[in-house]
Amino acid sequence: MIASLTGALAVTLLALLVEAAFGYPTALFDAIRHPVVWVGALIGGLDRWLNDRDLSAFHLRLRGALALLFVIGLVFGLVFLTQLACLIWLGRWLGALALAILGSSLFAQRSLYTHVAAVADGLEQGGIEAGRAAVSRIVGRNPDRLDEAGVARAAIESLAENFSDGVVAPAFWGGWLGLAGMAAYKAVNTADSMIGHRTPRHQAFGWAAARFDDLVNLPASRLSALFILLAAMLMGADWRAAGRAVVRDAGRHRSPNAGWPEAAMAGALGLRLAGPRIYGETLVEDGWMGDGRAEATATDLRRALALFRLACGVQMAVIAVLALLAVLSVSR
């Protein structure tokens, strides 16, 4: 048990390092797309096949739950067999390296940093219109309704939330279950992003995907807030305000998970994040995270990016310590 945990932690740490250094190569994406795209195609096919709007809400929920179980089971099973094959054919060390390279495709440290930095570049070099164009690639809200502060806040909120969803959560499940755990988590997260919406089409069919995504992200959202708080301490930011914001505000967010990293980021940077936002033409009421300035700037966005990079480093350090402890336990 301890030996398998050690291997899972080592593969997760290596995968994080590979992704931070190289990301997902554009040439590879052009050639074979991305694993999430493959899973998305499967989910889209099941949605078209099973989501019959003439059925009752109960039957649509049941079908959606069964579709989700099928996707998770298929992804976990195929990737678990891949894990075994790599370790058997390549041996312990080369197999672990191969799994780490495969697992690196399931993290978003480098791509997230790049996309959010593009928003800061846009605001600094091209003004509000360039900032709106860049932020429209990472958030779903209407960019035309955002002023400069709104663009900066939207990018910082996306950075904080996706630190949890795209970095900490796959690492958490990978640390327990290896590459198969990372892949199964991404399958759940992809299902939520595709069908877990409160729209007439997916209100019932996507119910299970939305609820299960909330559940599997629960530990990572709390850990992401802790990592941001620790990074704030190392960076000299206001980690005490970050802690106060998490305790006071995280539960006010309409998402059971997004409020944790957003509140920590808001407190550390002296900002107010979240609050009422417009998606399309719809106003979504939400609680404010933090009690600082709402007038965020490109400079605040640069500070958020620095905090994010340090928080990623904190997570790697924690995983390395856990792996070392597991190794010491095996050697006793």
C-alpha distance (Angstrom), angle and dihedral (degrees) to the residues before:
residue distance angle dihedral
M1 . . .
I2 3.83 . .
A3 3.81 90.6 .
S4 3.81 92.3 53.4
L5 3.81 90.2 46.9
T6 3.80 89.7 51.2
G7 3.80 90.2 52.6
A8 3.79 92.8 47.7
L9 3.81 91.9 49.9
A10 3.81 91.8 47.2
V11 3.82 92.7 49.8
T12 3.81 90.5 47.7
L13 3.80 92.9 50.5
L14 3.80 92.5 47.0
A15 3.81 91.1 47.6
L16 3.81 90.9 52.7
L17 3.80 91.1 49.9
V18 3.81 93.1 48.2
E19 3.81 92.6 48.6
A20 3.81 93.1 46.4
A21 3.80 90.1 52.0
F22 3.79 101.6 40.8
G23 3.81 110.9 8.6
Y24 3.79 116.6 -160.0
P25 3.83 107.4 -41.0
T26 3.80 114.6 -118.6
A27 3.81 91.5 -138.0
L28 3.80 90.1 55.8
F29 3.80 91.3 48.8
D30 3.79 90.8 50.5
A31 3.81 90.9 49.5
I32 3.80 102.8 43.8
R33 3.82 104.5 1.1
H34 3.83 115.8 -135.1
P35 3.82 132.4 -56.9
V36 3.80 89.5 -115.9
V37 3.81 88.9 56.4
W38 3.81 89.7 54.5
V39 3.79 91.9 50.4
G40 3.79 90.0 45.3
A41 3.79 90.8 54.8
L42 3.81 89.7 53.4
I43 3.81 92.2 48.9
G44 3.79 91.6 46.8
G45 3.79 90.7 52.2
L46 3.81 92.4 50.1
D47 3.80 89.9 47.7
R48 3.80 91.8 54.3
W49 3.80 92.4 44.7
L50 3.81 102.5 42.8
N51 3.80 106.2 25.1
D52 3.81 98.0 90.9
R53 3.80 106.8 169.8
D54 3.82 91.0 -156.6
L55 3.82 90.3 70.2
S56 3.79 124.6 89.6
A57 3.78 121.0 -95.6
F58 3.81 89.9 -108.8
H59 3.79 93.2 55.3
L60 3.80 91.9 44.8
R61 3.80 90.3 52.2
L62 3.79 89.7 49.4
R63 3.80 92.3 49.2
G64 3.78 91.3 46.8
A65 3.81 91.5 50.5
L66 3.81 91.8 49.4
A67 3.81 91.2 47.6
L68 3.81 89.9 51.6
L69 3.82 92.1 49.1
F70 3.80 90.0 49.7
V71 3.80 92.9 51.0
I72 3.82 93.8 46.6
G73 3.79 93.1 45.2
L74 3.79 94.0 47.2
V75 3.81 94.3 46.9
F76 3.81 94.3 44.0
G77 3.80 92.8 46.1
L78 3.80 96.4 48.1
V79 3.80 93.7 45.3
F80 3.82 92.7 44.6
L81 3.81 88.8 55.2
T82 3.81 88.1 48.6
Q83 3.81 89.0 53.4
L84 3.78 91.6 52.6
A85 3.80 92.7 45.9
C86 3.81 93.0 51.2
L87 3.80 93.2 49.2
I88 3.82 93.8 44.9
W89 3.82 98.0 44.3
L90 3.80 100.1 34.7
G91 3.78 101.2 31.0
R92 3.78 129.9 -124.6
W93 3.80 101.3 -57.8
L94 3.81 102.8 33.9
G95 3.81 88.9 40.7
A96 3.80 91.2 53.8
L97 3.81 90.4 49.4
A98 3.80 91.4 50.0
L99 3.79 90.9 49.6
A100 3.80 90.5 48.9
I101 3.81 91.4 52.7
L102 3.80 90.0 49.9
G103 3.80 91.2 45.1
S104 3.79 92.8 51.3
S105 3.81 88.2 73.5
L106 3.82 88.9 65.6
F107 3.82 96.5 61.1
A108 3.80 128.8 77.4
Q109 3.81 106.9 -161.2
R110 3.80 97.2 117.3
S111 3.80 98.0 35.4
L112 3.79 92.4 46.7
Y113 3.79 91.8 50.2
T114 3.82 90.8 47.9
H115 3.81 95.0 49.8
V116 3.80 94.5 46.4
A117 3.81 92.6 44.2
A118 3.81 87.2 54.5
V119 3.82 88.1 61.5
A120 3.80 90.7 53.3
D121 3.80 90.0 47.1
G122 3.80 90.1 50.1
L123 3.80 94.1 51.2
E124 3.80 93.0 45.4
Q125 3.79 98.3 43.5
G126 3.80 107.1 24.4
G127 3.78 105.2 23.6
I128 3.78 128.7 -134.6
E129 3.82 97.6 -27.2
A130 3.81 93.3 53.0
G131 3.80 89.6 45.6
R132 3.80 91.4 51.2
A133 3.80 91.7 49.3
A134 3.80 91.7 51.3
V135 3.81 96.1 44.9
S136 3.82 91.8 48.8
R137 3.83 87.4 69.0
I138 3.82 93.4 61.8
V139 3.83 107.3 31.1
G140 3.78 134.3 51.5
R141 3.78 98.5 -141.3
N142 3.80 123.5 105.4
P143 3.84 105.5 -87.9
D144 3.81 92.8 -162.8
R145 3.82 89.1 66.7
L146 3.82 93.2 53.8
D147 3.80 125.0 95.5
E148 3.81 120.6 -158.6
A149 3.80 92.7 -82.1
G150 3.80 90.2 47.8
V151 3.80 91.5 51.8
A152 3.82 91.8 50.0
R153 3.82 92.8 46.2
A154 3.81 92.1 48.0
A155 3.81 91.1 52.4
I156 3.82 92.9 47.2
E157 3.81 91.3 48.3
S158 3.80 90.6 50.0
L159 3.81 90.2 48.6
A160 3.81 92.2 51.7
E161 3.82 96.4 44.2
N162 3.79 94.2 44.7
F163 3.79 91.2 47.7
S164 3.79 84.5 66.5
D165 3.82 98.2 39.3
G166 3.79 100.2 35.0
V167 3.80 103.4 33.5
V168 3.80 115.6 16.0
A169 3.81 99.4 37.4
P170 3.83 97.5 52.6
A171 3.81 88.6 44.5
F172 3.81 91.2 50.9
W173 3.79 93.9 51.8
G174 3.80 91.9 38.5
G175 3.79 90.0 53.3
W176 3.80 89.7 58.2
L177 3.81 102.3 34.3
G178 3.79 107.0 17.1
L179 3.78 123.0 -135.7
A180 3.82 91.9 -20.2
G181 3.81 90.1 57.6
M182 3.80 92.2 50.5
A183 3.81 91.7 48.7
A184 3.81 94.4 46.6
Y185 3.79 90.1 50.6
K186 3.81 91.7 50.6
A187 3.81 89.0 50.3
V188 3.81 90.3 55.4
N189 3.79 92.3 45.3
T190 3.81 92.0 48.3
A191 3.80 91.1 49.7
D192 3.80 90.2 52.2
S193 3.82 92.3 49.6
M194 3.81 91.7 49.9
I195 3.80 105.4 37.9
G196 3.80 106.7 5.5
H197 3.81 94.5 94.4
R198 3.78 129.8 117.0
T199 3.78 93.5 -121.5
P200 3.80 126.3 128.2
R201 3.80 90.0 -104.0
H202 3.79 97.9 47.2
Q203 3.81 105.3 25.6
A204 3.81 91.1 102.3
F205 3.82 104.8 17.3
G206 3.82 92.9 50.4
W207 3.81 95.6 42.4
A208 3.82 95.0 101.2
A209 3.81 92.8 45.8
A210 3.81 92.2 52.1
R211 3.81 95.2 45.4
F212 3.81 94.7 44.6
D213 3.81 91.7 47.8
D214 3.81 88.9 54.2
L215 3.81 89.1 51.7
V216 3.81 98.9 48.1
N217 3.83 91.3 45.5
L218 3.79 94.2 51.5
P219 3.84 97.9 90.5
A220 3.81 93.8 40.9
S221 3.80 94.0 51.6
R222 3.81 90.8 55.5
L223 3.79 91.7 45.2
S224 3.81 91.7 48.6
A225 3.80 90.3 55.7
L226 3.81 89.2 50.6
F227 3.81 92.3 49.3
I228 3.81 91.2 49.5
L229 3.79 90.1 49.1
L230 3.82 91.6 50.6
A231 3.80 90.4 46.4
A232 3.80 89.4 51.1
M233 3.81 89.1 54.9
L234 3.81 91.1 51.7
M235 3.81 92.8 45.2
G236 3.78 94.8 48.2
A237 3.81 92.8 -114.9
D238 3.80 122.5 140.0
W239 3.80 100.0 -79.2
R240 3.80 92.0 166.4
A241 3.81 90.7 58.5
A242 3.81 87.8 47.2
G243 3.79 90.4 55.0
R244 3.80 92.6 46.8
A245 3.80 91.5 49.4
V246 3.80 92.0 51.3
V247 3.81 93.5 49.7
R248 3.80 93.9 43.9
D249 3.80 104.6 34.5
A250 3.82 113.0 22.9
G251 3.79 92.5 84.9
R252 3.81 91.9 52.3
H253 3.80 93.2 66.0
R254 3.80 116.2 102.5
S255 3.80 87.9 -128.1
P256 3.82 115.9 69.9
N257 3.81 89.4 -140.5
A258 3.82 112.7 24.7
G259 3.79 93.3 67.6
W260 3.80 93.0 67.1
P261 3.82 100.4 64.1
E262 3.81 92.2 31.5
A263 3.80 92.5 53.4
A264 3.81 91.4 46.7
M265 3.81 91.4 49.5
A266 3.81 92.3 46.1
G267 3.79 93.8 50.6
A268 3.80 94.3 45.4
L269 3.83 92.3 51.1
G270 3.80 97.1 39.7
L271 3.81 92.5 -116.5
R272 3.79 141.2 126.4
L273 3.79 113.2 -125.6
A274 3.81 136.5 -179.8
G275 3.82 111.0 15.9
P276 3.84 122.1 133.7
R277 3.83 112.2 -12.0
I278 3.81 136.5 178.5
Y279 3.81 120.1 -127.1
G280 3.79 109.5 -173.1
E281 3.79 99.5 -39.4
T282 3.81 95.6 -32.8
L283 3.81 121.8 105.4
V284 3.81 111.4 -140.1
E285 3.79 114.1 -160.0
D286 3.79 114.9 -143.1
G287 3.77 139.3 159.6
W288 3.78 121.9 -96.8
M289 3.80 117.9 -109.0
G290 3.80 112.2 -144.3
D291 3.79 129.5 0.3
G292 3.81 101.4 -114.7
R293 3.80 132.5 97.4
A294 3.79 120.5 -32.8
E295 3.81 89.5 -163.2
A296 3.80 97.6 87.5
T297 3.80 119.5 -179.3
A298 3.79 139.3 -163.1
T299 3.81 86.9 -95.9
D300 3.80 89.6 59.0
L301 3.78 88.3 49.6
R302 3.82 90.3 54.6
R303 3.81 89.6 50.5
A304 3.80 89.9 49.8
L305 3.81 90.0 52.4
A306 3.81 90.9 51.2
L307 3.80 89.9 49.3
F308 3.80 90.4 48.6
R309 3.81 93.0 52.4
L310 3.78 90.9 49.0
A311 3.81 91.6 47.7
C312 3.83 89.0 52.8
G313 3.79 87.7 52.6
V314 3.80 91.4 49.4
Q315 3.79 90.0 53.4
M316 3.81 91.5 50.7
A317 3.81 90.4 49.7
V318 3.81 91.5 50.9
I319 3.81 91.7 49.7
A320 3.82 90.6 48.0
V321 3.82 91.1 52.4
L322 3.81 91.5 48.1
A323 3.82 90.6 49.0
L324 3.81 90.6 50.0
L325 3.80 91.7 49.7
A326 3.80 89.5 50.1
V327 3.81 90.7 50.7
L328 3.80 91.0 50.5
S329 3.79 90.1 49.9
V330 3.82 90.9 53.3
S331 3.81 93.0 48.2
R332 3.80 93.8 54.7
